[in-house]
Amino acid sequence: MKRFIEGRETVKDDDRSGCPLNVSTEINVSEVEQYVMKDQKVTIREIADGLSMSYGTVQEILTSKLIMRRVCASWVPRLLLPEQMRHPSSPSPLKARVTKSAGKVMLIVFCEINGIILNHMVPPKTSVTGDYYARAIKSDLMTAVKKKCPDLIRSGFILHQDNAPSH
């Protein structure tokens, strides 16, 4: 208020020394562009160190001002011209060979604290219903437990069912 009473008419800040508020000047932008054009595989850190700028300033110049992005470890313009899309000496792209998938394979795994007791493969195009699961437990699981862990049969065991994903 005092400065306005003394005759100040503008609300803008006076010029002052120190770091500029915006370091993305046209000179800095052109320096970064020249640095990248010399070696397109250069990293942001290398550019920042080479031009004595901050990492954030260089990143902002590359992405906002020069509109570039990293492609296969090289800086390229985000929008390429049609003649830049493919090098004239490169062969035409091949079509990917499409092979039929093996399809979904379903597996029911029974295990105990010491390891896997039974891997039960569900036949293709078969739904695992309650009846199917009960038959798998009664026939396959009980046979495998008798064969691999006979002490479980003598002492008795509890079947804990968990539908958690394998990972």
N, C-alpha and C positions, 0 to 999 in steps of 0.2 A: 504494500500500500504506500509505503514511504516513497518508493521510486516513482509512482504515478503522481504523487503530490509534488515531487520535484520536477515533473514535466515529462516523464516517460509516456509514450503514446502507443507502443506496441506490446503485445503479450508474448512475442517470440523470444526465444533465448538468444543471448548475445553469443557471438563467436568466442570459442575458448580453445585453449591448447589441450592436448591429450589424445587419447585414442578416438578415431572417428566412430560414430555410431553405426555406420554401414560401411563395411570393408569390401563389399562386393562392387567395387568401382569398375568402370569400363576397362581401366588399365589392368586391374587384377584378373578380370574375366579373360582379356586377351592373352595375358601371361599364362594362365592355366590352360587355355585352349592350345597355345603354341607348345606347351610342355607335353600335353596329351598327344598332339599330332606327331611329335618326335618319336614317342614310344607309347603305343596304345595299351601295352600290358603293364603300365606303371600303376602303382597303388596310390590311394588317396594319401597315405602316410608319406610316401616318397615325394609326392607333389608338394605336400605341406612343408616337409623339411627342405626341399630344394628351393622353394619360393619364400621361405620364412613366413608362412601363413599358418593359421590354426587349422586343425583337421576339419572342424565344423564349417569354416568358411569355404574350404576347398570342396567339401561335399555339397554345400549349398550351391556353389557356382556350377559344379558339374551337373547336378540334378535339376536345379531350377532355372539357371541362366542359360547353360549350354544344352539343356535337355538331353543329357546322355545317360546311359546305363551300362552296366557290366554285362557282357555276353561272352562266354567262354574266355574269361580272364582278360578281355579287351574292352576298352571304352568305345562304344559306337553310338551314333545318333539314334534317338528313340524311334524316329520315323525315317526309314530308309527310302531312297528313291528306287524306282524299278530297276535301274541299271546297277544299283548297289546290292540288290538282293542276292545275286548269284554271280560269282566271278566267271568271266567268259571262258576261261580255260577249264573250269570244273565240269565234270560230266553231268548229264541230266540226272536228277534224283531217281532212284529205283523205288518201285512200289514195294511195300513191306509184304512179305508172304504171310498170309493168314492161315493158321492151322487150327483145326477144331480142338477145343479144350477137352481135357479129360473129364470135365464136369465136376460136380461137387462130390467129394468123397466124405462119407460120414464114418466116424469111428467112436465106439464106446470104450472107454478105458476104465479098468478096475485096478486099483492099486492099494497097497498097504504101506506101512511106514518104511519097510525095507525095499520097496520097489514095485514095479508093475506086475500084477498077477495075470491080467488078460487084456489083450487088445482085440476087441470084437469089431470086425469090419461089417458095416451095414451094406447089403447089396444095393447096386445102383437103382434109382427110382423107387426106393422103398421108404415109406414113412415110419418113423419110430413112434409107435403108439404104445399105450400102456400094456397091451397084450404082448406086443413084440418084445418090449423091454423085460416083462416078467418071464417070458420064455428064455431070453438070453441069460437072465440071472439063474433060473432053475437048471438049465441044461449046461451051458458053456461055463458060467462062473463057478458053479458048484464042482464041475469036473476039474477045472483049473485049480481051485483051492485044494481039493483032495490030492491033486498031483504035486503042486508046488509048496503048499503050506499045510500039511496034515495036522500040525499042532493047533491051527486055528479051528479046525473041525472039532477037536477034542475039548478045547477050552471055550469054544463058542465065540462068535464075533458079531459085531453090529455093522450093518451096511449103512454108511453115511452117503447120501446122494447130494451131489453139488453140481449145479448147471453152470459153473464158472467157465469162462473162456480159457483156452489152454495157455495163453500167454500171461 
